[in-house]
């Protein structure tokens, strides 16, 4: 069978599905409403099932995100799964979802996608982060379209009659009750005020940071976090100006001679944007947890036995290795602090 051609002209790569992977339930592709049409100039990527007995072979970049065109199919499938109310109830936030739901989502994706080109840890992390973002976006869209746009004083039964069939009425009832509480109204007002500040607007329109990195790569530019931010927000943005100044500083140049570039870049982001207490990567728009965060591994730990059966030894980080990594990070932080306080830079030739 000839490789399938994607709409952008790229060929899909397929691999034979192992016989020990059991068939999964059917996932229905839903639109947010029955009369929804694609926006002008924007065309959503819809999931297309691979040939019978085959799976998409997903390739990953150095930033732990899947490459097109198979990555687009993976994202589309994750989006479809996030809209299944019987798997991920709409009235539950991400931290309230069950391990059973996450496990079922993984099995559905594993049936159509071969993600063995990276470790199970990275693939799980990406799936978690993308599911979380899609579920949040879906809930926000439902609120905007069927709660705010329908006049918030409208009777609940009238709102329920306007819902498309795939939105669970009981889950919407729970959301309706939550949105009408004093706390729910206060949160909505705060979020509206924050959006009106327009502090984090970027010029890339509807393009995701993942798509921006792909475009940079096609143009021969290394898609670092800094390059992605510059492309998204523009050099005139004050936040970007501070980031570029920090990246081009003497301290950063000297540290680049003794530390990996990614670590120096992370330090620059922390200094300019501030460390995030929730252990998330700031300024990249991915919402992915950093790998040293204990809380982010709750789903992975629940599936340790399953991963060990399918992944080579060494996927999981032993406690000794984790402790050593944390000590190394503390040493780097202390070294950077001393450099800034004493201005005593290593006597090394700059790489720039």
N, C-alpha and C positions, 0 to 999 in steps of 0.2 A: 504494500500500500504506500502510495506516494505521500510525502509529508504534507500536512495541511498548511495552506498559506494564510497568514493572518491578514487583516485588513490593511495594515501598514506595509505589507510586502514581505515581512519576516516569516520564516518557516518555523512551525512548531516541532519540537522534538518529543518523540514518544518512546516509551519503554514497555515491555511486557509486564502485565500485572501479576504478581505472585499468586499462586493458587490458594495460599493460606489466608488471603484477605477476603473476608466474607462480604457479600453484597450488603448494601446499606439501604435505608429508606429513601423514598423519592423526595427530592427537595423542589418545591414549586417556586418559580421566579415571580415575585410580586412587584408591582409598581406601588408607589405610595398612595395613589388614588386611581380610580378607574379611568378618569379622563386626563391623566397626566401625559404630557408630551415632552420630548427632549427639548431643552433650551436651545435657542439659536446659537450655532457655533460650538455646541457641546454635545458629544455623542457618548452615551454610556457604553461601557464594554459589558456585553452579556456573556454569561458562561455558556460554552458549547462543550458538550460531552465528548471525550476522546473516543477514538474508534474502539469497537468491542474488544475486550481483553487487553486494552492498553491503558497507560497512564501518561500524563504530561510529566516530562523530566524538567524539574525546576532548577535553574542555576541561580547562584547567589553572588552578590558583589561583596567587596571588602567591608561594607557597612551593614552586613547581615540583613539585606533586603533582597527579594527575588527580582530577577531581571526579566524584561519583556522578551517575547510575548507571553511565555508561560506564566510569568508573574502577574500579568494582567488577568489571566484566567483564574489564577489563585485568588486574587483580590475580589474578582466578581463572585466567585463561589463563596468566599467568606461573607460578602455582603448579603447574598441570598440566605445563608444560614442565620445571620444575625436578625433577619426579619421573620424567622419562624417562631411564632409566639409559644408553641408547645415545647420548643427547645430552650429558648431564652425569653422568659416572660417579660413583657414590656414594662410592667410595673415594678420590676426589681432592678436596682442599680447593679453595677458590675460586681461589687464586692458581696452582693447577696445571691449571685448565681451559684448553682450547685456544681460540684465536681462531676456529677453525672452528665450535666449539660455540656461541660467542656470536653469530657471524654467522648461523647457522641459526636460533637463537632469535629474532633480530631479524626475519628473513624471515618466520617463522611469525606473529609479532605484526603485522608490516606488512601481511600479507594480510587480517587481520580488523579492523585498527584504523587510523584516520586520525589521526595525531598531529601534523598540520601546524599546529595552533593554537599550538604552541610550537616552539622550535628543535630541530634534531636532537640538539644537544649535551645539552639538558635531558632529552629523551626517552631518549637512550642512558644518561645518568646514572641516571635513575629505574629503568630496566630492569635495569641492572647491580646497583644497590643492592638491589632487590626480589628478583632472582634469587639473589643472594648470601645474603640472609636466609632465603629459602625453602629453599635447598639445605642451609643449616646446620640449620634447624629439622627438615627431613626426616631428616637423618642422626641428629640427637639423638633423634628419635622412634623410629627404627628401633633404635637402641641400647637405649633404655628398654624397648621392647616385646618385642624378640626376643633381647636379650642379658641385660639385668639381670633382667627379669621371668621369664626361663626358667631362672634359676639359672646363674650365671656359670661354675660347674664342670661344667655339662652338656657332653656330647660335641658336637663341631662338627657331625657328621653328623646328630645329633638336632635341633640348631638349624636346620640347612638344610632338614630335612623339614617344619618348621613355618612356613617363609617363604611368603608369598603369591607367585604366579607372577611378578608384575612386579618383584620385587626380585632382581637378578642375583646368583646364587649365588657366582660367582667374586669379585665385588666385596665381598660379605659375608665371604668367606673372608679377604680382605685386611684388612678392618676388624677382624675377629675377631683376627687376628694382631697388629694394631696395638694393640688394646685390652688384650691380654694381655702386652704388653711392660712392663718396669719403668717406662719413661717414660710409657706410656699409663695405667698404674695411678696413677702419681704425679699426673698431670694430672687424672684423675677425682677423686681424693681432694681435691685443691686446689679444684676447682670445687665439689664438694659442701660443703666447709667455707665457701667464699665465699657460696654460696646460703643456708646456715644463718644467716649474719650478718643477712640480711634488711635490708640497708642501702638497697636500691633498690626496695623494694616500693612499689607505688602502689595507689590505691583504685579505679581505673577498671576492675578486673577484666580481662576478655578484650578490651576495646575497645582498638584501636590508637590511636596518637597522631593518625593521619590521621582516624580516625572522631571523635575528640575535637574536632579542629579543625572538622570538618563540623557537629557539634552546636553548637559555639560560634557558628559563622556563622549557623546557623538561629535562634539566640536573639539575634541582633543584636550579638554581641560579636566584635570583631576578633580573629581567631585567631593572635595573635602567639605566638612561642615561649614568652614568659613566661606568657601566659594559658593556654597548653596545659599547661605544667608545673604551674601552680597548680591547674588542674582535675584533673590526673592524681594529684598527690601530696597536695594539700590545703595550706592555709595554715599548719597546725600543724607541718608537716615542717621540721626545722631548716635543711635546704638551701634550701627555698623561702623561709623567713624571711630568710635571708641575701641571697637573690636579690632579694626585694622591697625590702629595706633599701638595697641597692646601686642598684636601679632608681629609687628615690625620693630618692637622695642629691642634694646640691646639684651635685656634679660631673656626674652624669648629666643633670640638668636643663639645666645650662648647655651641655653638649656637644650635647644634643638641638637646641639653637638654631642650631648651626653644622654639624652632621653629620647624615646620614640616620639615621632611627630604627633601621633594621636594623643599622647599624654600631655604634651605641651599645649596642644590645641584645647584640650579639656580644661587645663588650668586657665587659659585665657578666657574661655567662656565663663568659668566660675568667677573670675575676677570682674568681668564686665557685667554679666547678667545676674550674678549672685548664685550661691548654691541653693539647690532646691531640696527642701526637707523631705520631700516624698521620693527622693532617689530617682528622679526622672531626668532625662537628657533635656536640658534647656535650649531653646532657640532653634531646634531642628524640626519641630512640628510632628514628630513621629509618635510621641507618647510611649515609647518603649522604655521599660525599666532597665537600669544598668545591671550588669550581671552579678554585682556584689551585693545586691539588695536581697536580704533574706526573705522579705515578704513576697517578692515577685516569683519565688519558686514554689508557691503552694501547690499549683497544679502539677508541676514537674515532679515534686516529691511524692505526690500521690500516685504517680505512674512510674516510679523508679524501676520496679520489677519489669514492667512492660518495655521500657526503654533499654534496659540492660540486655534483654533478650534479642533486641533488634539492632542495637548499636554496639560498636566495638568498645572494649575496655578503655576507660580514660575520658568518657564523655562527662562524667560527674567530677566535680572538683572535691578532692578529699579535704577534710577539716584542716590538716596540717598545711596543705597548699593554700587554702583560703586564708588561714591566719598569716602565712608568710606574705601573701599578696596584700593583705590589709596593713601589715607592718611596712611593706615597701611603699604603699601609698602615704602612710603617715610620715615616713622619712622624706618623701618628695615634698610633702606639704611644709615640713619644717625647714627643708633646704630652701624652698622658695621664699618662705617667710624671712629667713636669715639674709637671703640675697637682697630682698627689698629693704630690709631694715639697715643693713650694713653697706649695701651697694658694693659688696666684694664679689665680683664676678669671676668665674673660672678663666684662667689665662689660656684661652683656646682661640684658635683662628675661626672667625665667623664663616659659616657656610654660604652666606649671601654676598 
